[in-house]
């Protein structure tokens, strides 16, 4: 369902995701991967 261009209630509406990046996220780098592994090892979780 879309909004009508003639509806005065939608004229000044700000989008909830304005300014956010759209698309796939970048992969984790090695430092981040080792940080996750260290945290899981410290909590004794696999």
PDB file of N, CA, C and O in Angstrom:
ATOM      1  N   UNK A   1       0.848  -1.174   0.000  1.00  0.00           N
ATOM      2  CA  UNK A   1       0.000   0.000   0.000  1.00  0.00           C
ATOM      3  C   UNK A   1       0.891   1.233   0.000  1.00  0.00           C
ATOM      4  O   UNK A   1       1.819   1.339   0.803  1.00  0.00           O
ATOM      5  N   UNK A   2       0.608   2.154  -0.894  1.00  0.00           N
ATOM      6  CA  UNK A   2       1.418   3.366  -1.010  1.00  0.00           C
ATOM      7  C   UNK A   2       0.619   4.568  -0.528  1.00  0.00           C
ATOM      8  O   UNK A   2      -0.587   4.486  -0.294  1.00  0.00           O
ATOM      9  N   UNK A   3       1.314   5.672  -0.387  1.00  0.00           N
ATOM     10  CA  UNK A   3       0.686   6.910   0.046  1.00  0.00           C
ATOM     11  C   UNK A   3       0.336   7.758  -1.165  1.00  0.00           C
ATOM     12  O   UNK A   3       1.063   7.767  -2.158  1.00  0.00           O
ATOM     13  N   UNK A   4      -0.759   8.456  -1.080  1.00  0.00           N
ATOM     14  CA  UNK A   4      -1.198   9.318  -2.154  1.00  0.00           C
ATOM     15  C   UNK A   4      -0.428  10.635  -2.113  1.00  0.00           C
ATOM     16  O   UNK A   4      -0.146  11.161  -1.037  1.00  0.00           O
ATOM     17  N   UNK A   5      -0.093  11.160  -3.279  1.00  0.00           N
ATOM     18  CA  UNK A   5       0.596  12.448  -3.348  1.00  0.00           C
ATOM     19  C   UNK A   5      -0.335  13.602  -3.008  1.00  0.00           C
ATOM     20  O   UNK A   5       0.123  14.699  -2.686  1.00  0.00           O
ATOM     21  N   UNK A   6      -1.637  13.359  -3.078  1.00  0.00           N
ATOM     22  CA  UNK A   6      -2.619  14.404  -2.790  1.00  0.00           C
ATOM     23  C   UNK A   6      -2.991  14.457  -1.310  1.00  0.00           C
ATOM     24  O   UNK A   6      -3.690  15.381  -0.894  1.00  0.00           O
ATOM     25  N   UNK A   7      -2.550  13.506  -0.516  1.00  0.00           N
ATOM     26  CA  UNK A   7      -2.897  13.452   0.900  1.00  0.00           C
ATOM     27  C   UNK A   7      -2.047  14.469   1.662  1.00  0.00           C
ATOM     28  O   UNK A   7      -0.822  14.345   1.661  1.00  0.00           O
ATOM     29  N   UNK A   8      -2.653  15.478   2.318  1.00  0.00           N
ATOM     30  CA  UNK A   8      -1.859  16.495   3.017  1.00  0.00           C
ATOM     31  C   UNK A   8      -1.130  15.950   4.248  1.00  0.00           C
ATOM     32  O   UNK A   8      -0.177  16.574   4.714  1.00  0.00           O
ATOM     33  N   UNK A   9      -1.552  14.813   4.779  1.00  0.00           N
ATOM     34  CA  UNK A   9      -0.879  14.249   5.943  1.00  0.00           C
ATOM     35  C   UNK A   9       0.480  13.662   5.633  1.00  0.00           C
ATOM     36  O   UNK A   9       1.292  13.474   6.539  1.00  0.00           O
ATOM     37  N   UNK A  10       0.746  13.368   4.364  1.00  0.00           N
ATOM     38  CA  UNK A  10       2.022  12.756   3.989  1.00  0.00           C
ATOM     39  C   UNK A  10       2.987  13.742   3.333  1.00  0.00           C
ATOM     40  O   UNK A  10       4.065  13.339   2.896  1.00  0.00           O
ATOM     41  N   UNK A  11       2.635  14.988   3.256  1.00  0.00           N
ATOM     42  CA  UNK A  11       3.476  15.958   2.558  1.00  0.00           C
ATOM     43  C   UNK A  11       4.779  16.237   3.291  1.00  0.00           C
ATOM     44  O   UNK A  11       5.825  16.348   2.652  1.00  0.00           O
ATOM     45  N   UNK A  12       4.747  16.355   4.616  1.00  0.00           N
ATOM     46  CA  UNK A  12       5.934  16.713   5.391  1.00  0.00           C
ATOM     47  C   UNK A  12       6.470  15.533   6.203  1.00  0.00           C
ATOM     48  O   UNK A  12       7.184  15.729   7.186  1.00  0.00           O
ATOM     49  N   UNK A  13       6.134  14.328   5.799  1.00  0.00           N
ATOM     50  CA  UNK A  13       6.561  13.133   6.531  1.00  0.00           C
ATOM     51  C   UNK A  13       8.039  12.842   6.243  1.00  0.00           C
ATOM     52  O   UNK A  13       8.465  12.832   5.089  1.00  0.00           O
ATOM     53  N   UNK A  14       8.802  12.609   7.296  1.00  0.00           N
ATOM     54  CA  UNK A  14      10.212  12.253   7.163  1.00  0.00           C
ATOM     55  C   UNK A  14      10.316  10.737   7.223  1.00  0.00           C
ATOM     56  O   UNK A  14       9.731  10.103   8.100  1.00  0.00           O
ATOM     57  N   UNK A  15      11.058  10.160   6.293  1.00  0.00           N
ATOM     58  CA  UNK A  15      11.206   8.720   6.261  1.00  0.00           C
ATOM     59  C   UNK A  15      11.977   8.225   7.474  1.00  0.00           C
ATOM     60  O   UNK A  15      12.862   8.919   7.975  1.00  0.00           O
ATOM     61  N   UNK A  16      11.644   7.017   7.953  1.00  0.00           N
ATOM     62  CA  UNK A  16      12.271   6.484   9.152  1.00  0.00           C
ATOM     63  C   UNK A  16      13.713   6.053   8.880  1.00  0.00           C
ATOM     64  O   UNK A  16      14.510   6.010   9.816  1.00  0.00           O
ATOM     65  N   UNK A  17      14.074   5.735   7.650  1.00  0.00           N
ATOM     66  CA  UNK A  17      15.418   5.256   7.356  1.00  0.00           C
ATOM     67  C   UNK A  17      16.221   6.240   6.519  1.00  0.00           C
ATOM     68  O   UNK A  17      17.113   5.835   5.774  1.00  0.00           O
ATOM     69  N   UNK A  18      15.915   7.518   6.632  1.00  0.00           N
ATOM     70  CA  UNK A  18      16.628   8.521   5.841  1.00  0.00           C
ATOM     71  C   UNK A  18      18.076   8.619   6.328  1.00  0.00           C
ATOM     72  O   UNK A  18      18.328   8.717   7.529  1.00  0.00           O
ATOM     73  N   UNK A  19      19.010   8.591   5.401  1.00  0.00           N
ATOM     74  CA  UNK A  19      20.422   8.698   5.720  1.00  0.00           C
ATOM     75  C   UNK A  19      21.117   7.380   6.004  1.00  0.00           C
ATOM     76  O   UNK A  19      22.341   7.351   6.124  1.00  0.00           O
ATOM     77  N   UNK A  20      20.368   6.281   6.116  1.00  0.00           N
ATOM     78  CA  UNK A  20      20.999   4.992   6.382  1.00  0.00           C
ATOM     79  C   UNK A  20      21.420   4.352   5.068  1.00  0.00           C
ATOM     80  O   UNK A  20      20.802   4.567   4.025  1.00  0.00           O
ATOM     81  N   UNK A  21      22.482   3.565   5.141  1.00  0.00           N
ATOM     82  CA  UNK A  21      22.970   2.895   3.947  1.00  0.00           C
ATOM     83  C   UNK A  21      22.091   1.689   3.644  1.00  0.00           C
ATOM     84  O   UNK A  21      21.618   0.997   4.545  1.00  0.00           O
ATOM     85  N   UNK A  22      21.888   1.458   2.365  1.00  0.00           N
ATOM     86  CA  UNK A  22      21.048   0.362   1.923  1.00  0.00           C
ATOM     87  C   UNK A  22      21.936  -0.637   1.193  1.00  0.00           C
ATOM     88  O   UNK A  22      22.802  -0.251   0.408  1.00  0.00           O
ATOM     89  N   UNK A  23      21.718  -1.911   1.454  1.00  0.00           N
ATOM     90  CA  UNK A  23      22.469  -2.943   0.754  1.00  0.00           C
ATOM     91  C   UNK A  23      23.157  -3.878   1.719  1.00  0.00           C
ATOM     92  O   UNK A  23      22.947  -3.803   2.930  1.00  0.00           O
ATOM     93  N   UNK A  24      23.989  -4.769   1.176  1.00  0.00           N
ATOM     94  CA  UNK A  24      24.663  -5.747   2.033  1.00  0.00           C
ATOM     95  C   UNK A  24      25.715  -5.095   2.911  1.00  0.00           C
ATOM     96  O   UNK A  24      26.304  -4.075   2.554  1.00  0.00           O
ATOM     97  N   UNK A  25      25.940  -5.704   4.069  1.00  0.00           N
ATOM     98  CA  UNK A  25      26.952  -5.189   4.992  1.00  0.00           C
ATOM     99  C   UNK A  25      28.331  -5.676   4.569  1.00  0.00           C
ATOM    100  O   UNK A  25      28.460  -6.696   3.892  1.00  0.00           O
ATOM    101  N   UNK A  26      29.349  -4.946   4.969  1.00  0.00           N
ATOM    102  CA  UNK A  26      30.719  -5.347   4.692  1.00  0.00           C
ATOM    103  C   UNK A  26      31.078  -6.551   5.555  1.00  0.00           C
ATOM    104  O   UNK A  26      30.564  -6.691   6.664  1.00  0.00           O
ATOM    105  N   UNK A  27      31.965  -7.429   5.052  1.00  0.00           N
ATOM    106  CA  UNK A  27      32.354  -8.588   5.860  1.00  0.00           C
ATOM    107  C   UNK A  27      33.215  -8.158   7.045  1.00  0.00           C
ATOM    108  O   UNK A  27      33.841  -7.098   7.029  1.00  0.00           O
ATOM    109  N   UNK A  28      33.231  -9.006   8.070  1.00  0.00           N
ATOM    110  CA  UNK A  28      34.043  -8.722   9.250  1.00  0.00           C
ATOM    111  C   UNK A  28      35.523  -8.835   8.898  1.00  0.00           C
ATOM    112  O   UNK A  28      35.911  -9.666   8.077  1.00  0.00           O
ATOM    113  N   UNK A  29      36.347  -7.991   9.527  1.00  0.00           N
ATOM    114  CA  UNK A  29      37.780  -8.129   9.321  1.00  0.00           C
ATOM    115  C   UNK A  29      38.347  -9.096  10.360  1.00  0.00           C
ATOM    116  O   UNK A  29      37.633  -9.542  11.258  1.00  0.00           O
ATOM    117  N   UNK A  30      39.626  -9.414  10.232  1.00  0.00           N
ATOM    118  CA  UNK A  30      40.228 -10.435  11.091  1.00  0.00           C
ATOM    119  C   UNK A  30      40.203 -10.037  12.563  1.00  0.00           C
ATOM    120  O   UNK A  30      40.025 -10.891  13.431  1.00  0.00           O
ATOM    121  N   UNK A  31      40.376  -8.763  12.848  1.00  0.00           N
ATOM    122  CA  UNK A  31      40.363  -8.313  14.238  1.00  0.00           C
ATOM    123  C   UNK A  31      38.994  -8.540  14.873  1.00  0.00           C
ATOM    124  O   UNK A  31      38.905  -8.953  16.029  1.00  0.00           O
ATOM    125  N   UNK A  32      37.946  -8.275  14.133  1.00  0.00           N
ATOM    126  CA  UNK A  32      36.597  -8.476  14.651  1.00  0.00           C
ATOM    127  C   UNK A  32      36.288  -9.961  14.833  1.00  0.00           C
ATOM    128  O   UNK A  32      35.629 -10.344  15.799  1.00  0.00           O
ATOM    129  N   UNK A  33      36.759 -10.792  13.912  1.00  0.00           N
ATOM    130  CA  UNK A  33      36.538 -12.232  14.024  1.00  0.00           C
ATOM    131  C   UNK A  33      37.224 -12.777  15.265  1.00  0.00           C
ATOM    132  O   UNK A  33      36.644 -13.583  15.992  1.00  0.00           O
ATOM    133  N   UNK A  34      38.461 -12.344  15.515  1.00  0.00           N
ATOM    134  CA  UNK A  34      39.177 -12.832  16.689  1.00  0.00           C
ATOM    135  C   UNK A  34      38.560 -12.305  17.974  1.00  0.00           C
ATOM    136  O   UNK A  34      38.611 -12.984  19.000  1.00  0.00           O
ATOM    137  N   UNK A  35      37.983 -11.124  17.946  1.00  0.00           N
ATOM    138  CA  UNK A  35      37.306 -10.590  19.127  1.00  0.00           C
ATOM    139  C   UNK A  35      36.085 -11.447  19.466  1.00  0.00           C
ATOM    140  O   UNK A  35      35.823 -11.715  20.638  1.00  0.00           O
ATOM    141  N   UNK A  36      35.344 -11.874  18.457  1.00  0.00           N
ATOM    142  CA  UNK A  36      34.182 -12.731  18.684  1.00  0.00           C
ATOM    143  C   UNK A  36      34.631 -14.083  19.221  1.00  0.00           C
ATOM    144  O   UNK A  36      34.040 -14.614  20.160  1.00  0.00           O
ATOM    145  N   UNK A  37      35.681 -14.636  18.619  1.00  0.00           N
ATOM    146  CA  UNK A  37      36.181 -15.938  19.079  1.00  0.00           C
ATOM    147  C   UNK A  37      36.679 -15.856  20.510  1.00  0.00           C
ATOM    148  O   UNK A  37      36.451 -16.773  21.298  1.00  0.00           O
ATOM    149  N   UNK A  38      37.358 -14.766  20.857  1.00  0.00           N
ATOM    150  CA  UNK A  38      37.853 -14.594  22.223  1.00  0.00           C
ATOM    151  C   UNK A  38      36.700 -14.508  23.205  1.00  0.00           C
ATOM    152  O   UNK A  38      36.754 -15.113  24.276  1.00  0.00           O
ATOM    153  N   UNK A  39      35.655 -13.764  22.856  1.00  0.00           N
ATOM    154  CA  UNK A  39      34.496 -13.629  23.729  1.00  0.00           C
ATOM    155  C   UNK A  39      33.806 -14.976  23.935  1.00  0.00           C
ATOM    156  O   UNK A  39      33.442 -15.328  25.058  1.00  0.00           O
ATOM    157  N   UNK A  40      33.627 -15.729  22.845  1.00  0.00           N
ATOM    158  CA  UNK A  40      32.973 -17.030  22.964  1.00  0.00           C
ATOM    159  C   UNK A  40      33.807 -18.000  23.773  1.00  0.00           C
ATOM    160  O   UNK A  40      33.262 -18.788  24.545  1.00  0.00           O
ATOM    161  N   UNK A  41      35.126 -17.955  23.610  1.00  0.00           N
ATOM    162  CA  UNK A  41      36.000 -18.835  24.369  1.00  0.00           C
ATOM    163  C   UNK A  41      35.976 -18.465  25.841  1.00  0.00           C
ATOM    164  O   UNK A  41      35.977 -19.344  26.703  1.00  0.00           O
ATOM    165  N   UNK A  42      35.953 -17.180  26.132  1.00  0.00           N
ATOM    166  CA  UNK A  42      35.924 -16.723  27.525  1.00  0.00           C
ATOM    167  C   UNK A  42      34.631 -17.144  28.218  1.00  0.00           C
ATOM    168  O   UNK A  42      34.636 -17.464  29.407  1.00  0.00           O
ATOM    169  N   UNK A  43      33.535 -17.143  27.483  1.00  0.00           N
ATOM    170  CA  UNK A  43      32.237 -17.538  28.051  1.00  0.00           C
ATOM    171  C   UNK A  43      32.020 -19.049  27.952  1.00  0.00           C
ATOM    172  O   UNK A  43      30.964 -19.550  28.340  1.00  0.00           O
ATOM    173  N   UNK A  44      33.000 -19.765  27.442  1.00  0.00           N
ATOM    174  CA  UNK A  44      32.956 -21.213  27.256  1.00  0.00           C
ATOM    175  C   UNK A  44      31.760 -21.619  26.395  1.00  0.00           C
ATOM    176  O   UNK A  44      31.023 -22.548  26.726  1.00  0.00           O
ATOM    177  N   UNK A  45      31.590 -20.915  25.305  1.00  0.00           N
ATOM    178  CA  UNK A  45      30.533 -21.212  24.335  1.00  0.00           C
ATOM    179  C   UNK A  45      31.174 -21.482  22.996  1.00  0.00           C
ATOM    180  O   UNK A  45      32.224 -20.921  22.684  1.00  0.00           O
ATOM    181  N   UNK A  46      30.562 -22.326  22.210  1.00  0.00           N
ATOM    182  CA  UNK A  46      31.096 -22.624  20.884  1.00  0.00           C
ATOM    183  C   UNK A  46      30.158 -22.137  19.808  1.00  0.00           C
ATOM    184  O   UNK A  46      30.442 -22.301  18.621  1.00  0.00           O
TER     185      UNK A  46
END
